[in-house]
């Protein structure tokens, strides 16, 4: 019987890739394990993950992907949030998860089931099969602190976050955040999405441990506060394992080799630290009006730029399907591509972000503040302009700007629109100003800290070793029963 760890990610690209990178990390330092990964096919846009999965399957024999049977789910829902659909879809997968775990157990000793928050329904499956269940938190420790404290906030007020105007939430270990800046799916406590998220936050402390894609020195205050139990005041907090930064150096999720080659070749011809890179994540879609405004701001800034443009969603509220390839001539201002041809490159839909951020020609990053993108920027030492779009990204922005001093804030109007003047201002500030220079210096410091954390004896390597030690102890104890 071989020793196995089973990973069960939700299908969204940021969650799945982070989870697979966790599996690769475990194998690198503890190759006696096999990694078994459960894959579901979602009825909504998750980003293109198939090329990445195929590449890992072909190159790492110790990782096995188990594609679970397709679950049909009607797209009708009285919640406007895709998160509700994701929760309900993954709950319906429980029988297949149960069967997969039994099948894997025929030839392996399963030491742990690692899930992300969306896969919380599988906690009952793990309990039935007496397999220790761990959460892999794919965002940072500051958001984890907020998330763990959500049940306490829920008990202490009867109002929805959307109705707590001008009210700052006092959350242990976290900078004060406006209640109305909490993620959209949880702004209304009567919405199903809020109820699902609350349920997940209640289950986190019931796990055997929480694995976080961060490193201790980056989010020291939040890590300390969580570890001291201040975010879960009514029960014990499970062990916390900060094992990051985990980033996929090449995940091949679009664009093809030609597109990859083209944009990196273009960067090769640009001066050092001269290009600002704009990218808003696999699921970050902006309106046509907003795209035109960004174009005007970039043109006026006078700076070199590389900008990844995706087609606007056909329906902003329910972008379940992948958008088509963008028609740049119709989406961007007339003549923009020609006028900026000498100093700008617009890339359709996808670019190899890690390679771009690591390129010597890139000097700054305008980002949606998805946690994977934040870690990629830290590992590349790239100062950021924070422009959050969805999920916990406003919380991430607050931490990056106010607490960690790693980003400038992109200021929106009340309806979430960003003007050309604001884009121009922030690009110039990032690339030219003294404040931009200070952020760059702070980023360089964190880049060194990230490398130190992942070296032998570093905080993340020590945390991983402790996690594996606990898996082995559980196995020994269960074998003695």
Secondary structure, DSSP 4 states (H G I P E B T S, - for coil): -EEEEEEE--SSHHHHHHHHHHHHHHHHH-TTEEEEEEE---SS-----HHHHHHHHHH-TTEEEEEPPP----S--SS--HHHHHHHHHHHTHHHHHHHHHHHHTTEEEEEEEE-GGGTTHHHHHHHTT--EEEEE-S-HHHHHHHHHHHHHHHH-SS-GGG-TTPEE--TTS--EEGGGS-GGGS-TTSHHHHHHHHHHHHHTTSSEEEESS-TTTTHHHHHHHHTTTTSTTSPPPPEEE------S----SSHHHHHHHHHHHHHTSPTT-EEEEE--TT----HHHHHHHHHHHHHH--EEEEEE-PPPSSTT---SPPPPP-HHHHSPTTHHHHTTTTEEEEES---HHHHHTSTTEEEEEE---HHHHHHHHHHT--EEE---STTHHHHHHIIIIIS--EEEPPP-TTS---HHHHHHHHHHHHHSHHHHHHHHHHHHHHHHHHHHHSTTSHHHHHHHHHHHHHHHHHHHHHH-
